[in-house]
């Protein structure tokens, strides 16, 4: 009878060890995913900020072109 308990104990210890290993790997994967998401969100934020800056620069260039066209009497072929 004691031999049966010993086998069952070893089985449960092996099972527990296997489950713990699985959870450890999952935790490492989750940590990696969090890092990747953080990096990606930083890249998206930077891209968004750059897009806003470029939009402002384009608006300034449009206004400068309109002003130059008006002062020189040149009619623009497209509406800016």
N, CA, C and O atoms as CSV, one atom per row, in Angstrom:
chain,resi,resn,atom,element,x,y,z
A,1,UNK,N,N,0.825,-1.195,0.000
A,1,UNK,CA,C,0.000,0.000,0.000
A,1,UNK,C,C,0.866,1.254,0.000
A,1,UNK,O,O,0.571,2.231,-0.689
A,2,UNK,N,N,1.930,1.208,0.780
A,2,UNK,CA,C,2.818,2.366,0.848
A,2,UNK,C,C,3.480,2.615,-0.497
A,2,UNK,O,O,3.727,3.760,-0.878
A,3,UNK,N,N,3.768,1.524,-1.218
A,3,UNK,CA,C,4.371,1.641,-2.545
A,3,UNK,C,C,3.424,2.378,-3.501
A,3,UNK,O,O,3.885,3.156,-4.337
A,4,UNK,N,N,2.123,2.148,-3.394
A,4,UNK,CA,C,1.129,2.822,-4.223
A,4,UNK,C,C,1.079,4.304,-3.926
A,4,UNK,O,O,0.969,5.119,-4.842
A,5,UNK,N,N,1.159,4.668,-2.639
A,5,UNK,CA,C,1.184,6.089,-2.269
A,5,UNK,C,C,2.450,6.765,-2.769
A,5,UNK,O,O,2.432,7.917,-3.202
A,6,UNK,N,N,3.542,6.028,-2.700
A,6,UNK,CA,C,4.824,6.574,-3.177
A,6,UNK,C,C,4.747,6.854,-4.680
A,6,UNK,O,O,5.193,7.906,-5.138
A,7,UNK,N,N,4.180,5.911,-5.451
A,7,UNK,CA,C,4.038,6.103,-6.894
A,7,UNK,C,C,3.118,7.284,-7.203
A,7,UNK,O,O,3.398,8.088,-8.093
A,8,UNK,N,N,2.019,7.376,-6.454
A,8,UNK,CA,C,1.079,8.468,-6.663
A,8,UNK,C,C,1.734,9.808,-6.312
A,8,UNK,O,O,1.542,10.801,-7.014
A,9,UNK,N,N,2.510,9.828,-5.219
A,9,UNK,CA,C,3.193,11.053,-4.811
A,9,UNK,C,C,4.180,11.492,-5.894
A,9,UNK,O,O,4.233,12.671,-6.246
A,10,UNK,N,N,4.958,10.547,-6.421
A,10,UNK,CA,C,5.935,10.856,-7.471
A,10,UNK,C,C,5.204,11.367,-8.716
A,10,UNK,O,O,5.635,12.334,-9.343
A,11,UNK,N,N,4.097,10.709,-9.067
A,11,UNK,CA,C,3.315,11.135,-10.227
A,11,UNK,C,C,2.835,12.579,-10.064
A,11,UNK,O,O,2.974,13.395,-10.976
A,12,UNK,N,N,2.268,12.883,-8.895
A,12,UNK,CA,C,1.771,14.248,-8.656
A,12,UNK,C,C,2.899,15.271,-8.614
A,12,UNK,O,O,2.722,16.403,-9.064
A,13,UNK,N,N,4.025,14.899,-8.094
A,13,UNK,CA,C,5.176,15.809,-8.070
A,13,UNK,C,C,5.661,16.084,-9.496
A,13,UNK,O,O,5.975,17.222,-9.843
A,14,UNK,N,N,5.719,15.037,-10.315
A,14,UNK,CA,C,6.111,15.221,-11.715
A,14,UNK,C,C,5.098,16.100,-12.447
A,14,UNK,O,O,5.472,16.991,-13.211
A,15,UNK,N,N,3.813,15.838,-12.205
A,15,UNK,CA,C,2.753,16.624,-12.838
A,15,UNK,C,C,2.836,18.085,-12.408
A,15,UNK,O,O,2.729,18.987,-13.238
A,16,UNK,N,N,3.026,18.315,-11.120
A,16,UNK,CA,C,3.144,19.676,-10.597
A,16,UNK,C,C,4.346,20.382,-11.222
A,16,UNK,O,O,4.265,21.556,-11.585
A,17,UNK,N,N,5.442,19.673,-11.340
A,17,UNK,CA,C,6.649,20.250,-11.933
A,17,UNK,C,C,6.412,20.606,-13.398
A,17,UNK,O,O,6.847,21.656,-13.870
A,18,UNK,N,N,5.716,19.718,-14.112
A,18,UNK,CA,C,5.414,19.976,-15.523
A,18,UNK,C,C,4.492,21.180,-15.677
A,18,UNK,O,O,4.714,22.019,-16.550
A,19,UNK,N,N,3.470,21.275,-14.847
A,19,UNK,CA,C,2.536,22.399,-14.893
A,19,UNK,C,C,3.257,23.696,-14.541
A,19,UNK,O,O,3.050,24.718,-15.195
A,20,UNK,N,N,4.101,23.662,-13.512
A,20,UNK,CA,C,4.858,24.864,-13.136
A,20,UNK,C,C,5.777,25.314,-14.270
A,20,UNK,O,O,5.916,26.510,-14.525
A,21,UNK,N,N,6.400,24.357,-14.946
A,21,UNK,CA,C,7.252,24.701,-16.089
A,21,UNK,C,C,6.447,25.351,-17.200
A,21,UNK,O,O,6.889,26.312,-17.829
A,22,UNK,N,N,5.260,24.812,-17.429
A,22,UNK,CA,C,4.378,25.380,-18.460
A,22,UNK,C,C,4.015,26.821,-18.102
A,22,UNK,O,O,4.066,27.705,-18.957
A,23,UNK,N,N,3.650,27.059,-16.843
A,23,UNK,CA,C,3.294,28.412,-16.419
A,23,UNK,C,C,4.490,29.354,-16.473
A,23,UNK,O,O,4.342,30.530,-16.806
A,24,UNK,N,N,5.670,28.841,-16.147
A,24,UNK,CA,C,6.873,29.676,-16.238
A,24,UNK,C,C,7.124,30.107,-17.675
A,24,UNK,O,O,7.475,31.259,-17.930
A,25,UNK,N,N,6.943,29.172,-18.625
A,25,UNK,CA,C,7.127,29.517,-20.045
A,25,UNK,C,C,6.068,30.521,-20.494
A,25,UNK,O,O,6.361,31.453,-21.243
A,26,UNK,N,N,4.829,30.321,-20.027
A,26,UNK,CA,C,3.769,31.272,-20.377
A,26,UNK,C,C,4.082,32.658,-19.818
A,26,UNK,O,O,3.870,33.666,-20.492
A,27,UNK,N,N,4.582,32.703,-18.595
A,27,UNK,CA,C,4.915,33.987,-17.980
A,27,UNK,C,C,6.019,34.692,-18.772
A,27,UNK,O,O,5.976,35.907,-18.966
A,28,UNK,N,N,7.006,33.917,-19.224
A,28,UNK,CA,C,8.090,34.499,-20.030
A,28,UNK,C,C,7.534,35.018,-21.358
A,28,UNK,O,O,7.912,36.096,-21.817
A,29,UNK,N,N,6.643,34.249,-21.966
A,29,UNK,CA,C,6.031,34.699,-23.226
A,29,UNK,C,C,5.227,35.970,-23.020
A,29,UNK,O,O,5.285,36.882,-23.845
A,30,UNK,N,N,4.485,36.040,-21.938
A,30,UNK,CA,C,3.681,37.229,-21.643
A,30,UNK,C,C,4.588,38.435,-21.416
A,30,UNK,O,O,4.288,39.538,-21.872
A,31,UNK,N,N,5.681,38.225,-20.719
A,31,UNK,CA,C,6.639,39.304,-20.489
A,31,UNK,C,C,7.204,39.796,-21.825
A,31,UNK,O,O,7.333,41.000,-22.046
A,32,UNK,N,N,7.541,38.845,-22.718
A,32,UNK,CA,C,8.041,39.226,-24.042
A,32,UNK,C,C,6.986,40.008,-24.818
A,32,UNK,O,O,7.301,41.004,-25.468
A,33,UNK,N,N,5.735,39.557,-24.750
A,33,UNK,CA,C,4.655,40.254,-25.454
A,33,UNK,C,C,4.454,41.662,-24.911
A,33,UNK,O,O,4.244,42.605,-25.673
A,34,UNK,N,N,4.519,41.797,-23.598
A,34,UNK,CA,C,4.373,43.136,-23.003
A,34,UNK,C,C,5.464,44.065,-23.508
A,34,UNK,O,O,5.203,45.225,-23.828
A,35,UNK,N,N,6.692,43.548,-23.579
A,35,UNK,CA,C,7.799,44.360,-24.075
A,35,UNK,C,C,7.596,44.757,-25.527
A,35,UNK,O,O,7.834,45.904,-25.904
A,36,UNK,N,N,7.153,43.800,-26.340
A,36,UNK,CA,C,6.919,44.083,-27.761
A,36,UNK,C,C,5.801,45.102,-27.924
A,36,UNK,O,O,5.904,46.003,-28.756
A,37,UNK,N,N,4.735,44.970,-27.139
A,37,UNK,CA,C,3.624,45.923,-27.213
A,37,UNK,C,C,4.092,47.307,-26.784
A,37,UNK,O,O,3.708,48.308,-27.390
A,38,UNK,N,N,4.917,47.372,-25.745
A,38,UNK,CA,C,5.446,48.664,-25.306
A,38,UNK,C,C,6.289,49.327,-26.382
A,38,UNK,O,O,6.176,50.530,-26.616
A,39,UNK,N,N,7.138,48.537,-27.037
A,39,UNK,CA,C,7.968,49.078,-28.114
A,39,UNK,C,C,7.103,49.543,-29.280
A,39,UNK,O,O,7.335,50.612,-29.845
A,40,UNK,N,N,6.123,48.749,-29.633
A,40,UNK,CA,C,5.246,49.103,-30.750
A,40,UNK,C,C,4.448,50.363,-30.446
A,40,UNK,O,O,4.299,51.223,-31.314
A,41,UNK,N,N,3.935,50.481,-29.231
A,41,UNK,CA,C,3.162,51.679,-28.893
A,41,UNK,C,C,4.054,52.923,-28.910
A,41,UNK,O,O,3.600,54.003,-29.290
A,42,UNK,N,N,5.309,52.782,-28.506
A,42,UNK,CA,C,6.235,53.914,-28.567
A,42,UNK,C,C,6.480,54.320,-30.019
A,42,UNK,O,O,6.542,55.509,-30.333
A,43,UNK,N,N,6.620,53.327,-30.907
A,43,UNK,CA,C,6.821,53.630,-32.319
A,43,UNK,C,C,5.592,54.306,-32.917
A,43,UNK,O,O,5.720,55.248,-33.700
A,44,UNK,N,N,4.409,53.832,-32.554
A,44,UNK,CA,C,3.173,54.439,-33.055
A,44,UNK,C,C,3.051,55.873,-32.557
A,44,UNK,O,O,2.680,56.767,-33.318
A,45,UNK,N,N,3.365,56.098,-31.273
A,45,UNK,CA,C,3.305,57.451,-30.712
A,45,UNK,C,C,4.278,58.377,-31.443
A,45,UNK,O,O,3.926,59.507,-31.782
A,46,UNK,N,N,5.504,57.896,-31.687
A,46,UNK,CA,C,6.492,58.714,-32.391
A,46,UNK,C,C,6.035,59.017,-33.815
A,46,UNK,O,O,6.172,60.146,-34.287
A,47,UNK,N,N,5.492,58.011,-34.497
A,47,UNK,CA,C,5.002,58.204,-35.862
A,47,UNK,C,C,3.859,59.220,-35.880
A,47,UNK,O,O,3.801,60.085,-36.754
A,48,UNK,N,N,2.965,59.109,-34.923
A,48,UNK,CA,C,1.842,60.047,-34.827
A,48,UNK,C,C,2.355,61.477,-34.631
A,48,UNK,O,O,1.894,62.406,-35.294
A,49,UNK,N,N,3.301,61.642,-33.724
A,49,UNK,CA,C,3.859,62.977,-33.472
A,49,UNK,C,C,4.562,63.529,-34.705
A,49,UNK,O,O,4.437,64.714,-35.014
A,50,UNK,N,N,5.305,62.671,-35.415
A,50,UNK,CA,C,5.980,63.116,-36.635
A,50,UNK,C,C,4.962,63.510,-37.707
A,50,UNK,O,O,5.162,64.486,-38.431
A,51,UNK,N,N,3.881,62.753,-37.803
A,51,UNK,CA,C,2.838,63.062,-38.784
A,51,UNK,C,C,2.208,64.415,-38.486
A,51,UNK,O,O,1.959,65.197,-39.403
A,52,UNK,N,N,1.949,64.696,-37.218
A,52,UNK,CA,C,1.386,65.985,-36.836
A,52,UNK,C,C,2.351,67.120,-37.202
A,52,UNK,O,O,1.937,68.146,-37.742
A,53,UNK,N,N,3.632,66.927,-36.905
A,53,UNK,CA,C,4.629,67.957,-37.235
A,53,UNK,C,C,4.701,68.186,-38.746
A,53,UNK,O,O,4.749,69.328,-39.202
A,54,UNK,N,N,4.709,67.102,-39.517
A,54,UNK,CA,C,4.765,67.246,-40.975
A,54,UNK,C,C,3.516,67.934,-41.505
A,54,UNK,O,O,3.600,68.722,-42.448
A,55,UNK,N,N,2.383,67.655,-40.927
A,55,UNK,CA,C,1.134,68.305,-41.346
A,55,UNK,C,C,1.224,69.810,-41.118
A,55,UNK,O,O,0.805,70.596,-41.967
A,56,UNK,N,N,1.769,70.210,-39.975
A,56,UNK,CA,C,1.931,71.645,-39.696
A,56,UNK,C,C,2.914,72.281,-40.674
A,56,UNK,O,O,2.704,73.401,-41.139
A,57,UNK,N,N,3.987,71.555,-40.979
A,57,UNK,CA,C,4.960,72.089,-41.933
A,57,UNK,C,C,4.338,72.241,-43.317
A,57,UNK,O,O,4.581,73.235,-44.002
A,58,UNK,N,N,3.545,71.271,-43.727
A,58,UNK,CA,C,2.877,71.349,-45.036
A,58,UNK,C,C,1.917,72.528,-45.069
A,58,UNK,O,O,1.850,73.244,-46.067
A,59,UNK,N,N,1.170,72.737,-43.984
A,59,UNK,CA,C,0.259,73.883,-43.923
A,59,UNK,C,C,1.017,75.200,-44.069
A,59,UNK,O,O,0.568,76.109,-44.767
A,60,UNK,N,N,2.164,75.295,-43.408
A,60,UNK,CA,C,2.974,76.516,-43.521
A,60,UNK,C,C,3.476,76.714,-44.947
A,60,UNK,O,O,3.473,77.833,-45.460
A,61,UNK,N,N,3.910,75.621,-45.590
A,61,UNK,CA,C,4.381,75.718,-46.967
A,61,UNK,C,C,3.254,76.130,-47.910
A,61,UNK,O,O,3.468,76.925,-48.825
A,62,UNK,N,N,2.058,75.593,-47.690
A,62,UNK,CA,C,0.904,75.979,-48.520
A,62,UNK,C,C,0.626,77.474,-48.393
A,62,UNK,O,O,0.403,78.161,-49.389
A,63,UNK,N,N,0.642,77.959,-47.177
A,63,UNK,CA,C,0.396,79.385,-46.958
A,63,UNK,C,C,1.483,80.228,-47.624
A,63,UNK,O,O,1.186,81.269,-48.209
A,64,UNK,N,N,2.735,79.786,-47.537
A,64,UNK,CA,C,3.824,80.530,-48.179
A,64,UNK,C,C,3.650,80.533,-49.689
A,64,UNK,O,O,3.862,81.559,-50.335
A,65,UNK,N,N,3.268,79.404,-50.254
A,65,UNK,CA,C,3.055,79.327,-51.710
A,65,UNK,C,C,1.908,80.244,-52.125
A,65,UNK,O,O,2.010,80.960,-53.121
A,66,UNK,N,N,0.814,80.222,-51.358
A,66,UNK,CA,C,-0.326,81.104,-51.663
A,66,UNK,C,C,0.096,82.573,-51.621
A,66,UNK,O,O,-0.277,83.363,-52.488
A,67,UNK,N,N,0.870,82.920,-50.613
A,67,UNK,CA,C,1.307,84.307,-50.454
A,67,UNK,C,C,2.226,84.712,-51.607
A,67,UNK,O,O,2.092,85.805,-52.157
A,68,UNK,N,N,3.148,83.838,-51.967
A,68,UNK,CA,C,4.061,84.144,-53.082
A,68,UNK,C,C,3.273,84.290,-54.381
A,68,UNK,O,O,3.520,85.199,-55.173
A,69,UNK,N,N,2.321,83.381,-54.585
A,69,UNK,CA,C,1.505,83.444,-55.813
A,69,UNK,C,C,0.705,84.738,-55.861
A,69,UNK,O,O,0.598,85.372,-56.910
A,70,UNK,N,N,0.148,85.125,-54.728
A,70,UNK,CA,C,-0.658,86.348,-54.675
A,70,UNK,C,C,0.212,87.576,-54.924
A,70,UNK,O,O,-0.177,88.470,-55.674
A,71,UNK,N,N,1.376,87.623,-54.305
A,71,UNK,CA,C,2.247,88.788,-54.442
A,71,UNK,C,C,2.860,88.886,-55.827
A,71,UNK,O,O,3.155,89.985,-56.298
A,72,UNK,N,N,3.056,87.744,-56.488
A,72,UNK,CA,C,3.658,87.774,-57.836
A,72,UNK,C,C,2.625,87.763,-58.941
A,72,UNK,O,O,2.966,87.917,-60.114
A,73,UNK,N,N,1.338,87.580,-58.572
A,73,UNK,CA,C,0.278,87.579,-59.556
A,73,UNK,C,C,0.169,86.281,-60.333
A,73,UNK,O,O,-0.477,86.234,-61.380
A,74,UNK,N,N,0.782,85.249,-59.841
A,74,UNK,CA,C,0.720,83.943,-60.521
A,74,UNK,C,C,-0.536,83.216,-60.044
A,74,UNK,O,O,-0.816,83.119,-58.849
A,75,UNK,N,N,-1.282,82.707,-61.034
A,75,UNK,CA,C,-2.471,81.948,-60.700
A,75,UNK,C,C,-2.080,80.484,-60.539
A,75,UNK,O,O,-1.467,79.886,-61.423
A,76,UNK,N,N,-2.445,79.927,-59.400
A,76,UNK,CA,C,-2.106,78.514,-59.135
A,76,UNK,C,C,-3.092,77.605,-59.881
A,76,UNK,O,O,-4.288,77.888,-59.958
A,77,UNK,N,N,-2.557,76.510,-60.425
A,77,UNK,CA,C,-3.382,75.581,-61.191
A,77,UNK,C,C,-4.232,74.702,-60.285
A,77,UNK,O,O,-5.230,74.135,-60.730
A,78,UNK,N,N,-3.850,74.586,-59.038
A,78,UNK,CA,C,-4.619,73.771,-58.077
A,78,UNK,C,C,-4.921,74.615,-56.843
A,78,UNK,O,O,-4.211,75.569,-56.527
A,79,UNK,N,N,-5.978,74.240,-56.169
A,79,UNK,CA,C,-6.332,74.927,-54.909
A,79,UNK,C,C,-5.529,74.299,-53.773
A,79,UNK,O,O,-5.525,73.082,-53.589
A,80,UNK,N,N,-4.855,75.153,-53.025
A,80,UNK,CA,C,-4.076,74.647,-51.896
A,80,UNK,C,C,-4.838,74.725,-50.621
A,80,UNK,O,O,-4.325,74.338,-49.571
